[in-house]
Amino acid sequence: MNLIKTLLLSICLGFASIVQAQDISIGFNLSYSNPQGSMFVDQGGAAASFGLGYAFDAMFHPENLAKVGVGLAVNGNAVFTSGDNIGAYGLSVFGAKGQYRFFTSNVSPYVGLTTGVSRFSSPDVTINGQELPGARAFSLGLVPEIGIELGSFVMAVSYIVPMNYDVTESQSFSAEGRAGMWQYSLGYRFKTSIR
C-alpha cells in the first residue's frame, strides 16, 4: 500500500513540475448539431433532424511549443425527435484532446482532435402501447475539429465520427447501427499563464 501511495505522489509531483511553466486555456462552445447515422431514425422511419450541443476542454500549452495544446475534453449533444415519440437522443464524447494553432497571434486558425469514449443514449419510446425506457451504449469516440480563434472568441466545426452502437432497450426492442454528429459552434476560450 505504501508503494502505491509513493508512486502516486511521485506522479503528482512530476506532473506538477511539468505544468509549473505552462500556459493553460479553458474553452466552452455551444453548438447546433446535425445528426448522422441510422441510430437517429425511430421505429416509424422518422429521422431526428437537429440538436443542440456543447463542448468543454481544459488544455495545457507547453512554453516551448506555444502553438500546441493538450488536455481533456467533453463533448455532448441532445438530438430531438418529433412525431408520436418526442424525446432526445444523446451522443457524447469524453477524452483527450490535442490542438494545433497555425499562428501564435490572437487571431489564428486551428485544428484539433479528441479521442476517447463515446456514449450514445436513446429516448424512451412507446411501441404498441408499451413504454420502453431509453438505454445507453458505448464505443470509441473520435472528434476532428477545425476552427478559428478571434482573440478569446472561437468559431469551429467538429465531426463526431460515426461509430457502431448496439442498444438493447428491453427484451422486446433493440437497435444496432451507426451514430455521428456534425457540430457548428461558437464559444469562448479563457487563457492564462501559471508561471
Secondary structure as GFF3:
##gff-version 3
##sequence-region A 1 195
A	DSSP	alpha_helix	2	19	.	.	.	ID=ss1
A	DSSP	beta_strand	22	36	.	.	.	ID=ss2
A	DSSP	three_ten_helix	38	40	.	.	.	ID=ss3
A	DSSP	beta_strand	50	62	.	.	.	ID=ss4
A	DSSP	beta_strand	68	80	.	.	.	ID=ss5
A	DSSP	beta_strand	88	101	.	.	.	ID=ss6
A	DSSP	beta_strand	107	121	.	.	.	ID=ss7
A	DSSP	beta_strand	125	127	.	.	.	ID=ss8
A	DSSP	beta_strand	130	132	.	.	.	ID=ss9
A	DSSP	beta_strand	136	150	.	.	.	ID=ss10
A	DSSP	beta_strand	153	170	.	.	.	ID=ss11
A	DSSP	beta_strand	173	194	.	.	.	ID=ss12
###
